[in-house]
Amino acid sequence: MSARRAGADAGPKEATMVGRMIKRWAVVAVAVPLAAAGARKLSSVVESRKGPSRTSNLLRRAGDALHRNKRHR
């Protein structure tokens, strides 16, 4: 029998899995707020050029929804 306990030290496979999870979380933590800000900005640009429209309302709602979900976490 091995004297080594399960989980005593992570092997290379577990270490890379944790690293990937951290990278994925970091990308999502940056991408979601940027997407929300981009949708809201694009909505205001479209509204300033052509007035309120279905597209600009949809973009604004999408930006607000992303922002609202980020706030409640």
Secondary structure by P-SEA (a helix, b strand, c coil): cccccccccccaaaaaaaaaaaaaaaaaaaaaaaaaaaaaaaaaaaaaaccccaaaaaaaaaaaaaaaaaaac
